[in-house]
Amino acid sequence: MRRRSVLTFAAAALFAPSLSARVLAAAGLIDVQAILNDREAPVGGNPKGDVTIVAFLDYNCPFCKKVTPPLDKVVAADGGVRLVYKDWPILAESSVDGARMALAAKYQGKYLQAHAALMAVPGRNSRDRIAEAIRNAGVDMIRLDADLKAHESEIAALIKRNRDEADSLGLEGTPVFLIGPFKVAAALDAVGFKRAVDQARARQNGAAPGDGK
């Protein structure tokens, strides 16, 4: 993470209420639908969930690894969260290797397994550790190598789109989560994620966060 952020909730200049967000979107600098609905971006949780979390992550980011278990716990327990993964490899060359291999695993239906395995690797990843973790997660490595070659341009294009989206949002480091109308640039725990999801759902349903509706 390039800059560690304070654990706070901030109204995002993205989905809702700010004039600057509307101006940026109108100018084509922020494409909200592309961020939310890129067909090539892996999706976890409930694909038809009423609250979307967009997660910008790097496999070498210690804070990304720290937040993965509580995020997964809240998504599983809630049942109504759609989780969009944005592989944003910014910390090292091996971050790019990890993103490419995880995204290649998507073509055999194993992105989520590869993602979880890489987030569980302690410390800084190397290409060998990445390959070992993905193999141990049950990914067919022969097919993965073939898919890396066959889908090289698509994978590179997706990583570039993720980078461009992060730049358009002014993101400075990982992890960053877009949770409904909130942007959270922090390593939340399960309580923090649940609170953000509850507030996002309340906002979307027209209730004031915390009013019990």
MARMARRO-640432 format. One line per 10 residues: for each residue y, z, x of N, C-alpha, C. Coordinates in nm, 4 decimals, decimal comma, always signed. Layout:
// MARMARRO-640432
Y Z X Y Z X Y Z X; ... $
//
This chain:
// MARMARRO-640432
-0,1178 +0,0000 +0,0852 +0,0000 +0,0000 +0,0000 +0,1231 +0,0000 +0,0890; +0,2144 -0,0948 +0,0687 +0,3305 -0,1056 +0,1554 +0,4298 +0,0070 +0,1325; +0,4423 +0,0514 +0,0093 +0,5345 +0,1595 -0,0226 +0,4718 +0,2459 -0,1291; +0,4507 +0,3727 -0,0958 +0,3870 +0,4616 -0,1925 +0,4886 +0,5046 -0,2972; +0,4546 +0,4822 -0,4234 +0,5474 +0,5109 -0,5319 +0,5205 +0,6483 -0,5903; +0,6251 +0,7064 -0,6480 +0,6117 +0,8344 -0,7157 +0,5310 +0,8134 -0,8435; +0,4527 +0,9124 -0,8815 +0,3722 +0,9029 -1,0033 +0,4619 +0,9165 -1,1261; +0,5136 +0,8046 -1,1711 +0,5967 +0,8051 -1,2907 +0,5640 +0,6835 -1,3742; +0,5988 +0,6910 -1,5000 +0,5892 +0,5756 -1,5878 +0,7256 +0,5106 -1,5907; +0,7281 +0,3772 -1,5858 +0,8543 +0,3048 -1,5939 +0,8393 +0,1933 -1,6948 $
+0,9368 +0,1778 -1,7812 +0,9333 +0,0650 -1,8744 +0,9408 -0,0615 -1,7918; +0,8438 -0,1489 -1,8113 +0,8377 -0,2688 -1,7278 +0,9454 -0,3663 -1,7675; +0,9982 -0,4392 -1,6683 +1,0883 -0,5506 -1,6992 +1,0020 -0,6724 -1,7227; +0,9044 -0,6585 -1,8106 +0,8077 -0,7667 -1,8290 +0,7855 -0,7938 -1,9759; +0,7165 -0,7060 -2,0458 +0,6721 -0,7375 -2,1798 +0,7750 -0,7034 -2,2831; +0,8370 -0,5979 -2,2683 +0,9191 -0,5646 -2,3774 +1,0620 -0,5465 -2,3423; +1,1215 -0,4382 -2,3567 +1,2436 -0,4407 -2,4303 +1,3627 -0,4893 -2,3512; +1,3493 -0,5190 -2,2225 +1,4723 -0,5376 -2,1483 +1,5255 -0,6785 -2,1548; +1,6588 -0,6873 -2,1571 +1,7252 -0,8174 -2,1583 +1,6921 -0,8941 -2,0319; +1,6871 -0,8241 -1,9173 +1,6591 -0,8926 -1,7914 +1,5226 -0,9593 -1,7954 $
+1,4246 -0,8955 -1,8598 +1,2929 -0,9563 -1,8704 +1,2989 -1,0846 -1,9510; +1,3728 -1,0810 -2,0618 +1,3838 -1,2014 -2,1435 +1,4547 -1,3132 -2,0686; +1,5575 -1,2755 -1,9944 +1,6309 -1,3757 -1,9169 +1,5405 -1,4366 -1,8105; +1,4650 -1,3513 -1,7386 +1,3744 -1,4009 -1,6347 +1,2651 -1,4882 -1,6951; +1,2114 -1,4462 -1,8091 +1,1070 -1,5259 -1,8730 +1,1619 -1,6606 -1,9187; +1,2823 -1,6573 -1,9761 +1,3427 -1,7815 -2,0226 +1,3707 -1,8765 -1,9059; +1,4010 -1,8187 -1,7903 +1,4294 -1,9003 -1,6718 +1,3018 -1,9489 -1,6040; +1,1885 -1,9069 -1,6556 +1,0620 -1,9500 -1,5984 +1,0196 -1,8715 -1,4760; +1,0860 -1,7585 -1,4497 +1,0528 -1,6797 -1,3320 +0,9372 -1,5840 -1,3586; +0,9175 -1,5465 -1,4842 +0,8040 -1,4636 -1,5236 +0,7318 -1,5343 -1,6371 $
+0,6074 -1,5683 -1,6168 +0,5259 -1,6318 -1,7204 +0,4298 -1,5260 -1,7731; +0,4701 -1,4587 -1,8788 +0,3932 -1,3461 -1,9307 +0,2530 -1,3888 -1,9717; +0,2430 -1,5001 -2,0429 +0,1117 -1,5441 -2,0907 +0,0189 -1,5795 -1,9748; +0,0743 -1,6383 -1,8700 -0,0090 -1,6704 -1,7535 -0,0620 -1,5436 -1,6882; +0,0210 -1,4417 -1,6823 -0,0222 -1,3153 -1,6227 -0,1320 -1,2507 -1,7066; -0,1144 -1,2545 -1,8376 -0,2096 -1,1882 -1,9268 -0,3373 -1,2681 -1,9494; -0,3268 -1,4002 -1,9464 -0,4357 -1,4829 -1,9976 -0,4782 -1,5952 -1,9051; -0,4708 -1,5744 -1,7756 -0,5221 -1,6736 -1,6814 -0,6733 -1,6849 -1,7025; -0,7192 -1,8035 -1,7389 -0,8611 -1,8204 -1,7711 -0,9523 -1,7964 -1,6521; -0,8993 -1,8091 -1,5306 -0,9812 -1,7902 -1,4118 -0,9843 -1,6448 -1,3642 $
-0,8961 -1,5617 -1,4161 -0,8908 -1,4218 -1,3728 -1,0056 -1,3432 -1,4356; -1,0811 -1,2682 -1,3562 -1,1902 -1,1881 -1,4132 -1,1368 -1,0826 -1,5101; -1,2158 -1,0551 -1,6119 -1,1779 -0,9574 -1,7145 -1,2909 -0,8574 -1,7321; -1,2539 -0,7295 -1,7368 -1,3503 -0,6231 -1,7632 -1,3111 -0,5470 -1,8883; -1,3848 -0,4411 -1,9169 -1,3575 -0,3640 -2,0369 -1,3935 -0,4433 -2,1612; -1,3111 -0,4327 -2,2631 -1,3316 -0,5035 -2,3894 -1,2435 -0,6283 -2,3895; -1,3036 -0,7479 -2,3806 -1,2223 -0,8711 -2,3760 -1,1316 -0,8884 -2,4962; -1,1636 -0,8204 -2,6077 -1,0812 -0,8290 -2,7284 -1,0050 -0,6991 -2,7536; -0,9881 -0,6195 -2,6494 -0,9201 -0,4916 -2,6648 -0,7757 -0,5058 -2,7101; -0,7233 -0,3999 -2,7699 -0,5862 -0,4043 -2,8220 -0,4828 -0,3660 -2,7168 $
-0,5260 -0,3085 -2,6063 -0,4357 -0,2771 -2,4948 -0,4874 -0,3478 -2,3706; -0,3976 -0,4187 -2,3030 -0,4348 -0,4882 -2,1799 -0,3787 -0,4152 -2,0590; -0,4644 -0,3949 -1,9591 -0,4208 -0,3469 -1,8279 -0,4394 -0,4622 -1,7309; -0,3331 -0,4973 -1,6603 -0,3402 -0,5970 -1,5543 -0,3315 -0,5217 -1,4228; -0,4340 -0,5359 -1,3386 -0,4431 -0,4571 -1,2155 -0,4288 -0,5469 -1,0935; -0,3230 -0,5244 -1,0157 -0,3022 -0,5936 -0,8889 -0,3584 -0,5050 -0,7780; -0,4613 -0,5557 -0,7076 -0,5383 -0,4716 -0,6162 -0,5715 -0,5456 -0,4873; -0,5963 -0,4668 -0,3823 -0,6392 -0,5187 -0,2522 -0,7590 -0,4349 -0,2083; -0,8639 -0,5004 -0,1596 -0,9869 -0,4287 -0,1244 -0,9736 -0,3440 +0,0014; -0,8625 -0,3546 +0,0741 -0,8379 -0,2670 +0,1882 -0,7386 -0,1557 +0,1564 $
-0,6960 -0,1481 +0,0311 -0,5967 -0,0481 -0,0084 -0,6658 +0,0839 -0,0437; -0,6400 +0,1912 +0,0313 -0,7074 +0,3180 +0,0013 -0,6703 +0,3741 -0,1352; -0,5492 +0,3482 -0,1812 -0,5080 +0,3979 -0,3117 -0,5765 +0,3199 -0,4241; -0,6023 +0,1897 -0,4007 -0,6781 +0,1112 -0,4980 -0,8188 +0,1676 -0,5118; -0,8776 +0,2029 -0,3979 -1,0127 +0,2594 -0,4013 -1,0132 +0,3956 -0,4710; -0,9079 +0,4721 -0,4497 -0,8989 +0,6049 -0,5108 -0,8897 +0,5967 -0,6630; -0,8157 +0,4960 -0,7136 -0,7937 +0,4901 -0,8589 -0,9053 +0,4202 -0,9339; -0,9944 +0,3506 -0,8627 -1,0976 +0,2734 -0,9326 -1,1879 +0,3601 -1,0206; -1,2431 +0,4719 -0,9712 -1,3291 +0,5530 -1,0594 -1,2577 +0,6058 -1,1839; -1,1366 +0,6654 -1,1723 -1,0717 +0,7127 -1,2955 -1,0323 +0,5996 -1,3895 $
-0,9910 +0,4855 -1,3350 -0,9580 +0,3714 -1,4209 -1,0816 +0,3259 -1,4967; -1,1933 +0,3093 -1,4258 -1,3174 +0,2666 -1,4909 -1,3612 +0,3673 -1,5971; -1,3433 +0,4950 -1,5684 -1,3820 +0,5995 -1,6636 -1,3016 +0,5882 -1,7925; -1,1711 +0,5701 -1,7799 -1,0849 +0,5617 -1,8985 -1,1138 +0,4347 -1,9769; -1,1319 +0,3227 -1,9087 -1,1616 +0,1961 -1,9768 -1,2918 +0,2071 -2,0552; -1,3947 +0,2663 -1,9934 -1,5238 +0,2804 -2,0609 -1,5148 +0,3754 -2,1799; -1,4431 +0,4860 -2,1627 -1,4350 +0,5857 -2,2693 -1,3496 +0,5369 -2,3857; -1,2454 +0,4616 -2,3564 -1,1541 +0,4175 -2,4619 -1,2181 +0,3121 -2,5515; -1,2794 +0,2129 -2,4905 -1,3460 +0,1084 -2,5679 -1,2546 -0,0001 -2,6207; -1,1245 +0,0177 -2,6092 -1,0310 -0,0812 -2,6616 -0,9375 -0,1372 -2,5572 $
-0,9754 -0,1234 -2,4300 -0,8908 -0,1700 -2,3205 -0,9478 -0,2975 -2,2598; -0,8646 -0,3962 -2,2473 -0,8975 -0,5212 -2,1781 -0,8382 -0,5112 -2,0381; -0,9219 -0,5224 -1,9355 -0,8785 -0,5020 -1,7974 -0,8820 -0,6352 -1,7230; -0,7653 -0,6827 -1,6820 -0,7523 -0,8097 -1,6115 -0,7344 -0,7810 -1,4628; -0,8228 -0,8381 -1,3817 -0,8191 -0,8150 -1,2373 -0,7384 -0,9236 -1,1674; -0,6401 -0,8815 -1,0885 -0,5600 -0,9727 -1,0073 -0,5859 -0,9398 -0,8602; -0,6748 -1,0166 -0,7999 -0,7010 -0,9980 -0,6573 -0,5773 -1,0429 -0,5802; -0,5140 -0,9474 -0,5121 -0,3877 -0,9721 -0,4416 -0,4045 -0,9242 -0,2969; -0,4648 -1,0066 -0,2118 -0,4981 -0,9625 -0,0753 -0,3784 -0,9728 +0,0181; -0,3171 -0,8581 +0,0471 -0,1927 -0,8573 +0,1242 -0,1992 -0,7728 +0,2509 $
-0,3047 -0,6957 +0,2677 -0,3040 -0,5967 +0,3756 -0,3694 -0,6435 +0,5047; -0,4630 -0,7362 +0,4975 -0,5342 -0,7790 +0,6187 -0,6064 -0,9094 +0,5893; -0,6479 -0,9767 +0,6955 -0,7251 -1,0994 +0,6781 -0,8557 -1,0709 +0,6049; -0,9147 -0,9533 +0,6320 -1,0386 -0,9198 +0,5626 -1,0153 -0,8955 +0,4132; -0,8911 -0,8660 +0,3745 -0,8593 -0,8562 +0,2316 -0,8800 -0,9910 +0,1640; -0,8410 -1,0973 +0,2337 -0,8610 -1,2323 +0,1812 -1,0097 -1,2633 +0,1712; -1,0859 -1,2242 +0,2737 -1,2312 -1,2447 +0,2700 -1,2919 -1,1746 +0,1488; -1,2502 -1,0494 +0,1262 -1,3035 -0,9740 +0,0132 -1,2698 -1,0381 -0,1199; -1,1437 -1,0806 -0,1349 -1,1019 -1,1433 -0,2598 -1,1790 -1,2725 -0,2841; -1,1933 -1,3546 -0,1806 -1,2634 -1,4814 -0,1954 -1,4100 -1,4599 -0,2343 $
-1,4749 -1,3638 -0,1694 -1,6164 -1,3415 -0,1971 -1,6379 -1,2790 -0,3349; -1,5502 -1,1868 -0,3724 -1,5625 -1,1279 -0,5061 -1,5420 -1,2337 -0,6135; -1,4414 -1,3190 -0,5942 -1,4150 -1,4236 -0,6930 -1,5255 -1,5279 -0,6954; -1,5873 -1,5534 -0,5810 -1,7015 -1,6460 -0,5796 -1,8193 -1,5865 -0,6558; -1,8351 -1,4540 -0,6505 -1,9436 -1,3888 -0,7242 -1,9280 -1,4058 -0,8745; -1,8057 -1,4333 -0,9189 -1,7800 -1,4551 -1,0620 -1,8631 -1,5704 -1,1166; -1,8896 -1,6701 -1,0329 -1,9606 -1,7889 -1,0800 -2,1085 -1,7625 -1,1064; -2,1592 -1,6487 -1,0635 -2,2950 -1,6078 -1,1011 -2,2908 -1,4840 -1,1902; -2,1736 -1,4577 -1,2481 -2,1596 -1,3460 -1,3405 -2,1635 -1,2101 -1,2747; -2,1238 -1,2019 -1,1466 -2,1357 -1,0763 -1,0731 -2,0017 -1,0286 -1,0142 $
-1,8900 -1,0756 -1,0693 -1,7617 -1,0296 -1,0143 -1,7481 -0,8784 -1,0241; -1,7770 -0,8217 -1,1402 -1,7560 -0,6784 -1,1595 -1,8416 -0,5966 -1,0635; -1,9634 -0,6425 -1,0376 -2,0496 -0,5727 -0,9422 -1,9925 -0,5820 -0,8003; -1,9463 -0,7019 -0,7632 -1,8883 -0,7199 -0,6306 -1,7608 -0,6370 -0,6153; -1,6784 -0,6394 -0,7180 -1,5537 -0,5624 -0,7161 -1,5816 -0,4127 -0,6969; -1,6735 -0,3596 -0,7770 -1,7063 -0,2177 -0,7672 -1,7615 -0,1830 -0,6299; -1,8451 -0,2711 -0,5756 -1,9044 -0,2452 -0,4442 -1,7982 -0,2420 -0,3352; -1,7031 -0,3346 -0,3397 -1,5998 -0,3387 -0,2362 -1,5036 -0,2220 -0,2485; -1,4761 -0,1791 -0,3695 -1,3889 -0,0638 -0,3870 -1,4567 +0,0660 -0,3438; -1,5883 +0,0643 -0,3344 -1,6620 +0,1847 -0,2931 -1,6815 +0,1930 -0,1421 $
-1,6468 +0,0871 -0,0687 -1,6618 +0,0890 +0,0770 -1,5526 +0,1774 +0,1356; -1,5863 +0,2819 +0,2093 -1,4823 +0,3683 +0,2654 -1,4095 +0,3011 +0,3811; -1,2811 +0,3315 +0,3917 -1,2049 +0,2803 +0,5050 -1,1752 +0,1325 +0,4953; -1,1396 +0,0762 +0,6103 -1,1013 -0,0645 +0,6181 -1,2257 -0,1528 +0,6184; -1,2214 -0,2577 +0,5385 -1,3332 -0,3508 +0,5311 -1,3313 -0,4480 +0,6484; -1,4470 -0,4950 +0,6851 -1,4612 -0,6095 +0,7759 -1,5428 -0,7135 +0,7008; -1,5466 -0,8349 +0,7509 -1,6233 -0,9388 +0,6820 -1,7712 -0,8989 +0,6701; -1,8267 -0,8382 +0,7754 -1,9672 -0,7982 +0,7707 -1,9909 -0,6889 +0,6671; -1,8991 -0,5911 +0,6604 -1,9144 -0,4833 +0,5631 -1,8976 -0,5360 +0,4209; -1,8089 -0,6331 +0,4050 -1,7893 -0,6944 +0,2740 -1,9176 -0,7632 +0,2289 $
-1,9748 -0,8443 +0,3160 -2,0972 -0,9163 +0,2823 -2,2109 -0,8197 +0,2524; -2,2220 -0,7140 +0,3308 -2,3292 -0,6165 +0,3090 -2,3139 -0,5474 +0,1741; -2,1903 -0,5065 +0,1423 -2,1668 -0,4373 +0,0155 -2,1970 -0,5272 -0,1032; -2,1561 -0,6520 -0,0938 -2,1791 -0,7449 -0,2045 -2,3282 -0,7745 -0,2193; -2,3960 -0,7915 -0,1068 -2,5416 -0,8143 -0,1113 -2,6117 -0,6954 -0,1763; -2,5720 -0,5746 -0,1376 -2,6347 -0,4545 -0,1921 -2,6052 -0,4354 -0,3412; -2,5017 -0,5031 -0,3892 -2,4685 -0,4944 -0,5318 -2,5527 -0,5886 -0,6162; -2,6417 -0,6633 -0,5519 -2,7309 -0,7511 -0,6257 -2,6826 -0,8942 -0,6392; -2,5839 -0,9314 -0,5578 -2,5328 -1,0679 -0,5628 -2,6227 -1,1587 -0,4786; -2,6527 -1,2751 -0,5311 -2,7312 -1,3757 -0,4591 -2,6406 -1,4387 -0,3543 $
-2,6631 -1,4068 -0,2270 -2,5720 -1,4491 -0,1215 -2,5834 -1,5984 -0,0909; -2,7002 -1,6561 -0,1111 -2,7137 -1,8007 -0,0900 -2,6288 -1,8747 -0,1930; -2,6377 -1,8309 -0,3176 -2,5550 -1,8938 -0,4203 -2,4077 -1,8636 -0,3959; -2,3761 -1,7423 -0,3516 -2,2374 -1,7073 -0,3245 -2,1780 -1,8018 -0,2204; -2,2512 -1,8257 -0,1127 -2,2028 -1,9175 -0,0090 -2,1808 -2,0565 -0,0668; -2,2725 -2,1002 -0,1529 -2,2578 -2,2318 -0,2147 -2,1361 -2,2363 -0,3060; -2,1150 -2,1286 -0,3810 -2,0006 -2,1249 -0,4722 -1,8686 -2,1151 -0,3965; -1,8699 -2,0455 -0,2823 -1,7495 -2,0408 -0,1997 -1,7059 -2,1811 -0,1587; -1,8018 -2,2629 -0,1259 -1,7711 -2,4006 -0,0864 -1,7361 -2,4875 -0,2067; -1,8162 -2,4757 -0,3111 -1,7969 -2,5622 -0,4272 -1,6670 -2,5322 -0,5019 $
-1,6256 -2,4050 -0,5003 -1,5080 -2,3632 -0,5768 -1,3946 -2,3162 -0,4868; -1,3934 -2,3641 -0,3642 -1,2915 -2,3196 -0,2675 -1,1506 -2,3413 -0,3197; -1,1244 -2,4580 -0,3763 -0,9883 -2,4880 -0,4212 -0,9486 -2,4022 -0,5409; -1,0419 -2,3796 -0,6341 -1,0104 -2,2965 -0,7506 -0,9822 -2,1524 -0,7103; -1,0631 -2,1003 -0,6173 -1,0448 -1,9625 -0,5720 -0,9104 -1,9490 -0,5003; -0,8796 -2,0425 -0,4127 -0,7525 -2,0385 -0,3398 -0,6344 -2,0482 -0,4360; -0,6483 -2,1332 -0,5378 -0,5403 -2,1497 -0,6346 -0,5186 -2,0224 -0,7150; -0,6276 -1,9537 -0,7515 -0,6147 -1,8291 -0,8272 -0,5471 -1,7214 -0,7430; -0,5883 -1,7078 -0,6181 -0,5255 -1,6085 -0,5308 -0,3766 -1,6392 -0,5139; -0,3421 -1,7668 -0,5017 -0,2010 -1,8051 -0,4903 -0,1252 -1,7720 -0,6180 $
-0,1852 -1,7980 -0,7347 -0,1176 -1,7631 -0,8600 -0,0945 -1,6130 -0,8683; -0,1946 -1,5359 -0,8280 -0,1773 -1,3903 -0,8294 -0,0613 -1,3487 -0,7403; -0,0541 -1,4095 -0,6219 +0,0543 -1,3777 -0,5287 +0,1893 -1,4175 -0,5875; +0,1957 -1,5345 -0,6488 +0,3214 -1,5806 -0,7078 +0,3634 -1,4904 -0,8236; +0,2659 -1,4448 -0,9028 +0,2974 -1,3546 -1,0132 +0,3500 -1,2221 -0,9600; +0,2856 -1,1698 -0,8563 +0,3331 -1,0449 -0,7966 +0,4754 -1,0616 -0,7448; +0,5024 -1,1750 -0,6820 +0,6372 -1,2005 -0,6309 +0,7379 -1,2102 -0,7445; +0,6993 -1,2778 -0,8539 +0,7916 -1,2933 -0,9666 +0,8248 -1,1591 -1,0306; +0,7307 -1,0654 -1,0220 +0,7518 -0,9314 -1,0773 +0,8206 -0,8371 -0,9791; +0,8395 -0,8834 -0,8557 +0,9019 -0,7991 -0,7549 +0,8122 -0,6872 -0,7058 $
+0,6809 -0,7071 -0,7113 +0,5892 -0,6023 -0,6670 +0,5955 -0,5895 -0,5151; +0,5842 -0,4664 -0,4668 +0,6000 -0,4400 -0,3245 +0,4719 -0,3943 -0,2568; +0,3698 -0,3653 -0,3304 +0,2459 -0,3184 -0,2698 +0,1432 -0,2855 -0,3759; +0,0238 -0,2535 -0,3302 -0,0847 -0,2209 -0,4221 -0,1110 -0,0706 -0,4206; -0,1657 -0,0157 -0,5298 -0,1970 -0,0822 -0,6562 -0,0765 -0,0861 -0,7487; -0,0760 -0,1837 -0,8386 +0,0206 -0,1878 -0,9488 -0,0565 -0,2205 -1,0755; -0,0224 -0,1487 -1,1822 -0,0875 -0,1695 -1,3112 +0,0181 -0,1997 -1,4163; -0,0020 -0,3082 -1,4887 +0,0782 -0,3385 -1,6063 -0,0047 -0,2929 -1,7256; +0,0426 -0,1889 -1,7925 -0,0330 -0,1254 -1,9008 +0,0489 -0,1412 -2,0281; +0,0132 -0,2431 -2,1091 +0,0975 -0,2719 -2,2244 +0,2395 -0,2968 -2,1766 $
+0,3383 -0,2230 -2,2289 +0,4766 -0,2448 -2,1883 +0,5210 -0,1580 -2,0708; +0,4269 -0,1037 -1,9968 +0,4623 -0,0165 -1,8848 +0,4140 -0,0750 -1,7527; +0,4918 -0,0535 -1,6499 +0,4512 -0,0875 -1,5145 +0,4316 +0,0424 -1,4378; +0,3161 +0,0581 -1,3770 +0,2843 +0,1791 -1,3023 +0,2457 +0,1401 -1,1605; +0,3296 +0,1731 -1,0653 +0,3023 +0,1444 -0,9242 +0,2632 +0,2750 -0,8582; +0,1445 +0,3232 -0,8915 +0,1022 +0,4543 -0,8449 -0,0482 +0,4697 -0,8589; -0,1028 +0,5656 -0,7850 -0,2457 +0,5957 -0,7907 -0,2678 +0,7035 -0,8969; -0,2854 +0,6612 -1,0221 -0,3037 +0,7555 -1,1317 -0,4428 +0,8163 -1,1305; -0,4526 +0,9344 -1,1920 -0,5839 +0,9916 -1,2191 -0,6220 +0,9556 -1,3624; -0,7368 +1,0052 -1,4082 -0,7844 +0,9692 -1,5419 -0,6875 +1,0141 -1,6504 $
-0,6284 +1,1310 -1,6328 -0,5324 +1,1809 -1,7318 -0,4120 +1,0880 -1,7388; -0,3649 +1,0424 -1,6229 -0,2505 +0,9530 -1,6200 -0,2797 +0,8183 -1,6840; -0,3970 +0,7626 -1,6550 -0,4337 +0,6356 -1,7176 -0,4455 +0,6510 -1,8691; -0,5089 +0,7588 -1,9128 -0,5248 +0,7789 -2,0573 -0,3894 +0,7930 -2,1243; -0,2990 +0,8677 -2,0621 -0,1659 +0,8843 -2,1194 -0,0948 +0,7497 -2,1306; -0,1054 +0,6682 -2,0252 -0,0395 +0,5374 -2,0268 -0,0981 +0,4476 -2,1351; -0,2299 +0,4487 -2,1487 -0,2938 +0,3671 -2,2524 -0,2522 +0,4150 -2,3909; -0,2516 +0,5462 -2,4110 -0,2112 +0,6009 -2,5412 -0,0671 +0,5640 -2,5739; +0,0205 +0,5727 -2,4731 +0,1606 +0,5384 -2,4963 +0,1773 +0,3892 -2,5235; +0,1019 +0,3071 -2,4503 +0,1092 +0,1626 -2,4727 +0,0621 +0,1279 -2,6132 $
-0,0459 +0,1901 -2,6567 -0,0991 +0,1631 -2,7910 +0,0000 +0,2089 -2,8983; +0,0601 +0,3254 -2,8761 +0,1594 +0,3752 -2,9715 +0,2783 +0,2808 -2,9801; +0,3245 +0,2316 -2,8648 +0,4380 +0,1392 -2,8646 +0,4023 +0,0103 -2,9380; +0,2823 -0,0403 -2,9124 +0,2399 -0,1643 -2,9774 +0,2239 -0,1469 -3,1282; +0,1886 -0,0257 -3,1712 +0,1699 +0,0008 -3,3139 +0,2986 +0,0438 -3,3826; +0,4076 +0,0441 -3,3060 +0,5363 +0,0769 -3,3645 +0,5651 +0,2238 -3,3753; +0,4827 +0,3075 -3,3112 +0,5053 +0,4514 -3,3138 +0,5743 +0,4929 -3,1858; +0,6535 +0,5968 -3,1936 +0,7149 +0,6517 -3,0740 +0,6089 +0,7254 -2,9950; +0,5970 +0,7017 -2,8629 +0,4955 +0,7707 -2,7843 +0,5071 +0,9225 -2,8019; +0,3922 +0,9845 -2,8285 +0,3919 +1,1298 -2,8395 +0,4217 +1,1826 -2,9777 $
+0,4438 +1,0927 -3,0790 +0,4776 +1,1444 -3,2115 +0,3553 +1,1704 -3,2970; +0,2334 +1,1419 -3,2372 +0,1102 +1,1776 -3,3084 +0,0625 +1,0741 -3,4062; +0,1345 +0,9617 -3,4205 +0,0901 +0,8591 -3,5137 -0,0204 +0,7770 -3,4556 $
//
